[in-house]
């Protein structure tokens, strides 16, 4: 039980004795903000006074007398009715027992049986990942980690758009490069891919198949489209794997189409009366739900718009039994959200069953100037370029430490700096310091007598460690990896302050040293797990 839960239960018990049933989880408890105000504080009396027909201070006085509990040393009433809780040192220190017992599983939420599908990146397999994909990868993977840590059943999914004009032009461009290798003039259309990277792929085809595919027909086109898709997707998967991002499921649009799920979705929507014809096209009545206007699903020429296969794909996810669908989308997808929610509502599904996280654009800066091009390629900076420049850990931390809805200005200079100004270095160095202290004090047995941890900074660290599980739940529900990054910064600051202000290893006082090293071990475990949630490594030496 966390310290917050201990206090919530004590307040709920006091409320019951005063004749009211209050859910402990609904009671707000937070760490006190200054010395002399206890360890934790609650505004319970201020918020509940009317319900008890008392003024806040009167209620606070009654609650303070009744809210007894093991681990609570005393309760003080402050101001108009704030409650300040002072915990016994052994109660604060008990969190170390739990951390050392559970190790990397400290902070794990109870399994709640909720199945969540998190779809992210889903870049078209037509070229390199750009920095928007990088941000989607960092955020999507961290969100997935948070959901799993909080007790949800998580599936990480990548949707492969392997149909439509973009992949067709990829195949045609690859075929043109293949013909060029046999001495034919290069013919590329305006919408084709003009980059030289396709030359190497065409050379692989020539080596494997010789001149087999020189005849241009439908079979040839299908071959080059599929070869191009498979090659580009393999490259994307390797880049993501090098970034620490792996997926449980790859769903292909072509499989959705082959299975007849698009026609099935359209037939259902037509039967329900949600589709009408106008000027030869078919429209979906999304404006009857959350959208600002109706959306076309079938063009005049009989081809589907991109929206209809997407609907079929989301229906497929529902059919797979997910309780919550989370789509991580780029900044240009704002209008997509209400129309897709509307399509799900037509299926009888509540709008909140689909949650979309829209992340904003990324700009890279060096020496105060925006960097748009890679010196190596002369083209726009790609995902691979940035990771090669500063490393996986810096990119993942910097991309996760900001709320998804904010623009991200990535500072190359800062990401490479080895100082406390660099947040990922600061956090990793705190972990390395913990490892170094454990190594230096390896002859000392860890001492479970937490009453020896009597310094204010030690109490601060214990409360910070105790906050980790509730932070996980809050960050998971809000899909907010930046809360984890913020926590890591706070814990790192506490560790660095402790290291600089306190003689942690005192060879003349082995009992105190053992207690302090036990605290350091708790910090090491929690910091490592916090960084892991962001996909960031925790080096033992720096």
C-alpha positions as CSV (number, residue, x, y, z in Angstrom):
1,X,0.0,0.0,0.0
2,X,1.3,3.4,-1.0
3,X,1.5,6.3,1.5
4,X,-1.2,8.1,-0.5
5,X,-3.5,5.0,-0.2
6,X,-2.8,4.8,3.6
7,X,-4.0,8.4,4.0
8,X,-6.9,7.9,1.7
9,X,-8.1,4.9,3.7
10,X,-7.7,6.8,7.0
11,X,-9.8,9.7,5.7
12,X,-12.4,7.3,4.3
13,X,-12.6,5.6,7.7
14,X,-13.0,9.0,9.4
15,X,-15.8,10.0,7.0
16,X,-17.6,6.7,7.7
17,X,-17.5,7.4,11.5
18,X,-19.1,10.8,10.7
19,X,-21.9,9.0,8.7
20,X,-20.7,9.3,5.1
21,X,-19.4,6.6,2.7
22,X,-16.5,8.1,0.7
23,X,-14.6,6.2,-1.9
24,X,-10.9,6.3,-0.8
25,X,-9.7,6.6,-4.5
26,X,-11.7,9.9,-4.8
27,X,-9.8,11.6,-2.0
28,X,-7.0,13.9,-3.2
29,X,-3.7,13.5,-1.5
30,X,-0.4,15.1,-2.5
31,X,3.1,15.5,-1.2
32,X,3.5,18.5,1.0
33,X,5.3,21.4,-0.6
34,X,7.5,22.6,2.2
35,X,9.1,21.6,5.5
36,X,7.0,22.0,8.5
37,X,3.8,21.1,6.6
38,X,4.1,17.4,7.1
39,X,4.8,14.7,4.5
40,X,1.4,14.7,2.7
41,X,-1.5,17.1,2.5
42,X,-5.2,16.8,1.6
43,X,-8.0,19.3,0.8
44,X,-10.6,16.7,1.8
45,X,-12.3,18.9,4.4
46,X,-12.4,21.9,2.0
47,X,-14.1,19.9,-0.8
48,X,-16.4,17.9,1.4
49,X,-17.6,20.4,4.0
50,X,-21.0,21.0,2.4
51,X,-21.7,17.3,2.2
52,X,-21.1,17.0,6.0
53,X,-23.0,20.3,6.7
54,X,-20.0,21.8,8.4
55,X,-17.6,24.6,7.7
56,X,-14.3,23.3,6.4
57,X,-12.2,23.9,9.5
58,X,-14.7,22.3,11.7
59,X,-14.8,19.2,9.5
60,X,-11.0,19.2,9.3
61,X,-10.7,19.2,13.1
62,X,-13.1,16.3,13.5
63,X,-11.4,14.3,10.7
64,X,-8.0,15.0,12.2
65,X,-9.2,13.4,15.4
66,X,-10.6,10.3,13.7
67,X,-8.2,9.7,10.8
68,X,-5.9,7.4,12.7
69,X,-4.0,4.8,11.0
70,X,-0.8,2.7,11.3
71,X,2.0,4.7,10.0
72,X,0.5,8.2,10.7
73,X,2.4,10.0,13.4
74,X,0.1,13.1,13.6
75,X,-2.3,15.3,11.6
76,X,-2.4,19.0,11.7
77,X,-5.1,21.4,10.5
78,X,-3.8,24.4,8.6
79,X,-5.5,27.5,7.3
80,X,-9.2,27.2,6.5
81,X,-9.1,23.4,6.6
82,X,-6.1,21.8,5.0
83,X,-5.0,18.6,6.5
84,X,-1.2,18.0,6.9
85,X,-0.1,14.4,7.6
86,X,3.1,13.5,9.3
87,X,4.1,9.9,8.8
88,X,6.3,7.7,11.0
89,X,9.8,7.2,9.6
90,X,9.3,3.4,9.4
91,X,6.1,4.0,7.3
92,X,8.0,6.2,4.9
93,X,10.8,3.7,4.7
94,X,8.6,0.7,4.2
95,X,8.5,1.6,0.5
96,X,12.0,0.3,0.2
97,X,10.9,-3.1,1.3
98,X,8.4,-3.2,-1.6
99,X,10.9,-1.9,-4.1
100,X,13.6,-4.4,-3.2
101,X,11.1,-7.2,-3.2
102,X,9.5,-6.4,-6.5
103,X,12.6,-5.0,-8.4
104,X,11.6,-4.1,-12.0
105,X,8.0,-5.0,-11.2
106,X,7.7,-2.2,-8.6
107,X,4.9,0.1,-9.8
108,X,3.2,-2.7,-11.8
109,X,-0.6,-2.1,-11.7
110,X,-3.0,-5.0,-11.1
111,X,-4.1,-6.7,-14.3
112,X,-7.4,-5.0,-15.2
113,X,-8.3,-7.2,-18.2
114,X,-8.7,-4.2,-20.5
115,X,-7.4,-5.0,-24.0
116,X,-5.7,-2.0,-25.7
117,X,-4.5,-1.8,-29.3
118,X,-2.0,1.0,-29.8
119,X,-1.3,1.7,-33.5
120,X,1.6,4.0,-34.2
121,X,4.1,4.9,-36.9
122,X,2.3,3.1,-39.8
123,X,4.4,4.9,-42.3
124,X,3.7,4.2,-45.9
125,X,6.4,1.7,-47.2
126,X,7.6,4.1,-49.9
127,X,10.8,5.6,-48.4
128,X,12.7,6.5,-45.2
129,X,11.1,7.4,-41.9
130,X,10.9,11.2,-41.3
131,X,11.0,12.9,-38.0
132,X,7.3,12.9,-37.6
133,X,7.5,9.1,-37.7
134,X,10.3,9.3,-35.1
135,X,8.1,11.2,-32.7
136,X,5.2,8.8,-33.3
137,X,7.5,5.9,-32.6
138,X,8.9,7.3,-29.4
139,X,5.5,8.4,-28.1
140,X,3.6,5.3,-29.2
141,X,6.2,2.9,-27.7
142,X,6.3,4.8,-24.4
143,X,2.5,4.9,-24.2
144,X,2.4,1.1,-24.9
145,X,5.0,0.6,-22.1
146,X,2.9,2.7,-19.7
147,X,-0.3,0.9,-20.5
148,X,1.4,-2.5,-19.9
149,X,3.0,-1.3,-16.7
150,X,-0.3,0.0,-15.4
151,X,-2.0,-3.4,-15.9
152,X,-3.5,-3.3,-19.4
153,X,-3.2,-6.0,-22.0
154,X,-1.4,-4.2,-24.9
155,X,-1.0,-5.0,-28.5
156,X,1.4,-2.8,-30.5
157,X,0.2,-2.5,-34.1
158,X,1.6,-1.2,-37.4
159,X,-0.8,-0.7,-40.3
160,X,0.8,-1.2,-43.6
161,X,-0.8,0.9,-46.4
162,X,0.3,-1.3,-49.2
163,X,-2.5,-0.3,-51.6
164,X,-3.2,2.8,-53.6
165,X,-1.4,5.3,-55.8
166,X,1.7,5.8,-53.6
167,X,2.8,2.2,-53.6
168,X,1.8,1.8,-57.3
169,X,4.1,4.7,-58.2
170,X,6.9,3.1,-56.1
171,X,6.5,-0.1,-58.1
172,X,6.5,1.8,-61.5
173,X,9.6,3.8,-60.4
174,X,11.4,0.7,-59.4
175,X,10.5,-1.0,-62.8
176,X,11.8,2.1,-64.6
177,X,15.1,1.8,-62.7
178,X,15.3,-1.9,-63.6
179,X,14.8,-1.2,-67.3
180,X,17.6,1.5,-67.0
181,X,20.0,-1.2,-65.9
182,X,19.5,-2.9,-69.3
183,X,20.4,0.2,-71.2
184,X,16.9,1.6,-71.7
185,X,16.2,5.3,-71.2
186,X,14.9,6.3,-67.7
187,X,11.3,7.3,-67.9
188,X,9.7,8.6,-64.7
189,X,6.4,10.4,-64.3
190,X,5.9,13.5,-62.2
191,X,4.3,11.5,-59.4
192,X,7.0,8.7,-59.5
193,X,9.9,8.4,-57.1
194,X,13.1,10.1,-58.5
195,X,15.5,9.2,-55.7
196,X,18.6,7.2,-56.5
197,X,18.0,4.8,-53.6
198,X,15.8,2.7,-55.9
199,X,18.8,1.9,-58.1
200,X,20.3,-0.4,-55.6
201,X,17.0,-2.2,-55.2
202,X,16.7,-2.6,-59.0
203,X,20.2,-4.0,-59.1
204,X,19.2,-6.6,-56.5
205,X,16.3,-7.6,-58.7
206,X,18.6,-7.8,-61.8
207,X,21.1,-10.1,-59.9
208,X,18.3,-12.4,-58.7
209,X,16.1,-12.5,-61.7
210,X,18.2,-11.4,-64.7
211,X,16.0,-10.0,-67.5
212,X,12.9,-12.0,-66.4
213,X,10.8,-8.8,-65.6
214,X,11.6,-6.7,-68.7
215,X,8.1,-7.4,-70.2
216,X,5.7,-4.7,-68.9
217,X,2.4,-6.3,-68.0
218,X,0.1,-6.6,-65.0
219,X,2.1,-9.4,-63.5
220,X,5.3,-7.3,-63.8
221,X,3.6,-4.3,-62.2
222,X,2.4,-6.5,-59.2
223,X,5.9,-7.9,-58.8
224,X,7.7,-4.5,-58.7
225,X,5.0,-3.1,-56.3
226,X,5.3,-6.0,-53.9
227,X,9.2,-6.1,-54.2
228,X,9.4,-2.4,-53.4
229,X,6.9,-2.6,-50.5
230,X,8.7,-5.6,-48.9
231,X,12.2,-3.9,-49.3
232,X,11.0,-0.5,-47.9
233,X,9.1,-2.1,-45.1
234,X,12.2,-4.3,-44.1
235,X,14.2,-1.1,-44.0
236,X,11.6,0.7,-41.8
237,X,11.5,-2.3,-39.5
238,X,15.2,-2.3,-39.1
239,X,15.3,1.4,-38.4
240,X,12.6,1.0,-35.8
241,X,14.2,-2.0,-34.2
242,X,17.5,-0.1,-33.9
243,X,15.4,2.6,-32.2
244,X,14.1,0.0,-29.7
245,X,10.6,-0.2,-31.2
246,X,9.1,-3.6,-32.0
247,X,5.5,-4.5,-33.0
248,X,3.3,-7.4,-32.1
249,X,1.2,-7.1,-35.2
250,X,1.6,-5.9,-38.8
251,X,-1.7,-5.6,-40.5
252,X,-1.8,-5.1,-44.3
253,X,-4.4,-3.1,-46.1
254,X,-4.2,-5.7,-48.9
255,X,-5.2,-8.4,-46.5
256,X,-8.2,-6.3,-45.3
257,X,-9.3,-5.9,-48.9
258,X,-8.6,-9.6,-49.9
259,X,-10.7,-10.8,-46.9
260,X,-13.7,-8.7,-48.3
261,X,-13.8,-6.6,-45.1
262,X,-14.1,-3.4,-47.1
263,X,-17.2,-4.6,-48.9
264,X,-18.5,-6.0,-45.7
265,X,-18.2,-2.6,-43.9
266,X,-19.8,-0.8,-46.8
267,X,-22.7,-3.3,-47.0
268,X,-23.3,-2.9,-43.2
269,X,-23.3,0.9,-43.4
270,X,-25.7,0.8,-46.4
271,X,-28.1,-1.5,-44.6
272,X,-28.1,0.8,-41.6
273,X,-29.0,3.8,-43.9
274,X,-25.8,5.7,-43.3
275,X,-24.8,5.8,-47.0
276,X,-26.3,8.0,-49.7
277,X,-25.4,8.8,-53.3
278,X,-24.7,12.2,-54.7
279,X,-23.4,13.1,-58.2
280,X,-22.4,9.5,-58.8
281,X,-20.4,9.1,-55.6
282,X,-21.3,7.5,-52.2
283,X,-21.2,9.5,-49.0
284,X,-21.2,8.5,-45.3
285,X,-23.5,10.5,-43.0
286,X,-20.8,11.4,-40.5
287,X,-22.3,14.8,-39.9
288,X,-25.1,13.1,-38.1
289,X,-22.6,12.2,-35.4
290,X,-19.4,14.1,-34.7
291,X,-18.1,15.3,-38.1
292,X,-18.6,18.7,-39.6
293,X,-19.7,17.3,-43.0
294,X,-20.4,14.0,-44.7
295,X,-17.5,12.1,-46.2
296,X,-17.2,10.3,-49.5
297,X,-16.5,6.6,-49.3
298,X,-16.9,5.6,-53.0
299,X,-15.7,7.8,-55.8
300,X,-17.6,8.4,-59.0
301,X,-15.4,5.9,-60.8
302,X,-16.4,3.2,-58.3
303,X,-13.0,3.2,-56.5
304,X,-13.0,3.5,-52.7
305,X,-11.7,6.6,-51.0
306,X,-8.9,5.9,-48.4
307,X,-11.6,6.4,-45.6
308,X,-13.6,3.3,-46.4
309,X,-10.7,0.8,-46.0
310,X,-9.7,2.6,-42.8
311,X,-13.2,2.1,-41.5
312,X,-13.0,-1.6,-42.4
313,X,-9.6,-1.8,-40.6
314,X,-11.0,-0.3,-37.4
315,X,-14.0,-2.6,-37.5
316,X,-11.5,-5.4,-37.8
317,X,-9.8,-4.2,-34.7
318,X,-13.1,-4.2,-32.9
319,X,-13.8,-7.7,-34.1
320,X,-10.5,-8.8,-32.6
321,X,-11.9,-8.0,-29.1
322,X,-10.1,-4.8,-28.2
323,X,-11.7,-2.7,-25.5
324,X,-9.8,0.5,-26.4
325,X,-8.3,1.6,-29.7
326,X,-5.5,4.2,-29.6
327,X,-4.3,5.8,-32.8
328,X,-1.1,7.8,-32.6
329,X,-1.4,10.3,-35.5
330,X,0.6,13.1,-37.0
331,X,-0.4,16.8,-36.9
332,X,-2.3,16.7,-40.2
333,X,-4.9,14.2,-38.9
334,X,-7.1,16.5,-36.8
335,X,-10.0,16.1,-39.1
336,X,-9.6,12.4,-39.2
337,X,-10.6,11.8,-35.6
338,X,-14.3,13.0,-35.6
339,X,-15.0,11.2,-38.9
340,X,-13.5,7.9,-37.7
341,X,-15.3,8.2,-34.3
342,X,-18.5,8.7,-36.2
343,X,-17.9,5.6,-38.3
344,X,-17.5,3.6,-35.1
345,X,-20.6,5.1,-33.6
346,X,-22.5,3.8,-36.6
347,X,-21.4,0.4,-35.5
348,X,-23.0,1.0,-32.1
349,X,-19.6,1.6,-30.4
350,X,-19.2,4.6,-28.0
351,X,-17.0,7.3,-29.4
352,X,-14.6,7.0,-26.4
353,X,-13.7,3.4,-27.5
354,X,-11.4,5.2,-30.0
355,X,-8.8,7.6,-28.6
356,X,-6.5,9.5,-30.9
357,X,-3.2,11.1,-29.8
358,X,-2.2,13.9,-32.2
359,X,1.5,14.8,-32.1
360,X,2.9,18.0,-33.5
361,X,5.8,18.7,-35.8
362,X,9.5,18.4,-35.1
363,X,12.2,20.9,-36.0
364,X,15.9,20.4,-35.5
365,X,18.2,23.2,-34.3
366,X,22.0,23.5,-34.1
367,X,23.9,26.5,-33.0
368,X,20.6,28.4,-32.8
369,X,19.8,27.8,-36.5
370,X,17.2,25.4,-37.9
371,X,18.7,22.4,-39.7
372,X,16.7,21.1,-42.5
373,X,19.1,19.1,-44.6
374,X,21.5,16.3,-43.8
375,X,25.1,17.0,-44.7
376,X,25.5,13.3,-45.6
377,X,22.7,13.1,-48.1
378,X,21.8,16.7,-48.9
379,X,18.2,15.8,-48.3
380,X,15.7,16.5,-45.4
381,X,16.9,15.0,-42.1
382,X,15.5,11.5,-41.7
383,X,14.9,9.4,-38.6
384,X,18.0,7.4,-39.3
385,X,20.1,10.6,-39.7
386,X,19.0,12.0,-36.3
387,X,19.5,8.7,-34.4
388,X,23.0,8.4,-36.0
389,X,23.9,11.9,-35.0
390,X,22.9,11.8,-31.3
391,X,22.0,8.2,-30.4
392,X,18.8,6.4,-29.6
393,X,18.6,7.4,-26.0
394,X,18.8,11.1,-26.5
395,X,16.2,11.0,-29.3
396,X,13.8,8.9,-27.4
397,X,14.0,10.9,-24.2
398,X,13.8,14.3,-25.9
399,X,10.9,13.2,-28.1
400,X,9.0,11.7,-25.1
401,X,9.6,14.5,-22.6
402,X,7.2,17.0,-24.2
403,X,3.4,16.6,-24.4
404,X,2.4,15.3,-27.8
405,X,0.3,18.4,-28.6
406,X,3.2,20.7,-28.4
407,X,5.7,21.5,-31.1
408,X,9.1,20.0,-30.6
409,X,12.3,21.9,-31.2
410,X,15.1,19.4,-31.0
411,X,18.4,21.0,-29.9
412,X,21.3,19.0,-31.4
413,X,23.9,20.8,-29.2
414,X,22.0,20.0,-26.0
415,X,21.4,16.4,-27.0
416,X,25.2,15.9,-27.3
417,X,26.1,17.8,-24.2
418,X,27.4,15.9,-21.2
419,X,26.1,18.2,-18.5
420,X,23.2,18.6,-16.1
421,X,21.6,20.8,-18.7
422,X,21.0,17.7,-20.9
423,X,18.0,16.0,-19.3
424,X,18.8,12.5,-20.5
425,X,22.4,12.7,-19.5
426,X,21.3,14.1,-16.1
427,X,18.9,11.2,-15.5
428,X,21.3,8.5,-16.7
429,X,24.1,9.9,-14.7
430,X,22.0,9.7,-11.5
431,X,21.5,6.0,-12.2
432,X,25.2,5.5,-12.9
433,X,26.0,7.3,-9.6
434,X,23.7,4.8,-7.7
435,X,25.6,1.9,-9.4
436,X,28.9,3.5,-8.5
437,X,27.9,3.9,-4.8
438,X,26.7,0.3,-4.6
439,X,30.0,-0.8,-6.1
440,X,32.0,1.3,-3.6
441,X,30.0,0.0,-0.7
442,X,29.7,-3.6,-1.8
443,X,31.1,-4.9,1.5
444,X,28.3,-3.3,3.5
445,X,25.1,-5.3,4.1
446,X,22.0,-3.4,3.2
447,X,20.2,-2.3,6.4
448,X,16.5,-2.4,6.6
449,X,16.3,-0.1,9.6
450,X,14.6,2.9,7.9
451,X,14.5,4.9,11.1
452,X,18.1,5.7,10.5
453,X,17.1,7.7,7.4
454,X,16.2,10.8,9.3
455,X,17.6,13.6,7.1
456,X,15.0,15.8,5.2
457,X,16.6,14.9,1.9
458,X,16.1,11.2,2.7
459,X,12.5,11.8,3.5
460,X,12.1,13.6,0.2
461,X,13.6,10.7,-1.7
462,X,11.4,8.1,0.1
463,X,8.3,10.1,-0.8
464,X,9.5,10.4,-4.3
465,X,10.0,6.7,-4.6
466,X,6.6,6.0,-3.1
467,X,5.0,8.2,-5.7
468,X,6.2,6.1,-8.6
469,X,3.2,3.6,-8.8
470,X,0.5,6.4,-8.7
471,X,2.5,8.4,-11.3
472,X,2.4,5.3,-13.6
473,X,-1.3,5.1,-13.3
474,X,-1.8,8.8,-14.0
475,X,0.6,8.9,-16.9
476,X,-1.0,5.8,-18.5
477,X,-4.5,7.1,-18.3
478,X,-3.4,10.4,-19.7
479,X,-1.1,8.8,-22.3
480,X,1.5,11.2,-21.1
481,X,5.1,9.8,-21.2
482,X,6.3,13.4,-20.4
483,X,5.1,12.7,-16.8
484,X,7.6,9.9,-16.6
485,X,10.3,12.1,-18.0
486,X,9.4,14.8,-15.4
487,X,9.5,12.2,-12.6
488,X,12.9,11.0,-13.7
489,X,14.2,14.5,-13.6
490,X,12.9,15.1,-10.1
491,X,14.3,11.8,-8.8
492,X,17.6,12.5,-10.5
493,X,17.8,15.9,-8.8
494,X,17.1,14.3,-5.4
495,X,19.8,11.7,-6.1
496,X,22.4,14.3,-7.1
497,X,21.6,16.5,-4.1
498,X,21.9,13.5,-1.8
499,X,25.2,12.5,-3.3
500,X,26.7,16.0,-2.9
501,X,25.3,16.9,0.5
502,X,25.5,13.6,2.5
503,X,28.3,11.2,3.3
504,X,26.6,8.1,2.1
505,X,29.4,5.7,2.7
506,X,30.7,6.1,6.3
507,X,33.1,3.2,7.1
508,X,32.9,4.1,10.8
509,X,29.1,3.7,10.8
510,X,28.2,0.5,8.9
511,X,24.6,0.5,10.1
512,X,23.9,4.0,8.8
513,X,25.9,3.2,5.6
514,X,23.8,0.1,5.0
515,X,20.6,2.0,5.4
516,X,21.7,4.7,3.0
517,X,22.9,2.2,0.5
518,X,19.6,0.5,0.7
519,X,18.0,3.8,-0.2
520,X,20.4,4.2,-3.1
521,X,19.5,0.7,-4.3
522,X,15.8,1.7,-4.3
523,X,16.7,4.8,-6.3
524,X,18.6,2.7,-8.8
525,X,15.8,0.3,-9.4
526,X,13.2,3.0,-9.8
527,X,15.3,5.2,-12.1
528,X,16.2,2.3,-14.3
529,X,12.5,1.3,-14.6
530,X,11.5,4.9,-15.3
531,X,14.0,5.3,-18.1
532,X,13.0,1.9,-19.5
533,X,9.4,3.1,-19.8
534,X,10.7,5.8,-22.2
535,X,12.8,3.2,-24.1
536,X,16.0,4.8,-22.7
537,X,19.0,2.8,-21.4
538,X,20.3,3.0,-17.9
539,X,24.1,2.8,-18.1
540,X,26.0,1.7,-15.0
541,X,29.1,3.8,-15.8
542,X,29.4,7.2,-17.5
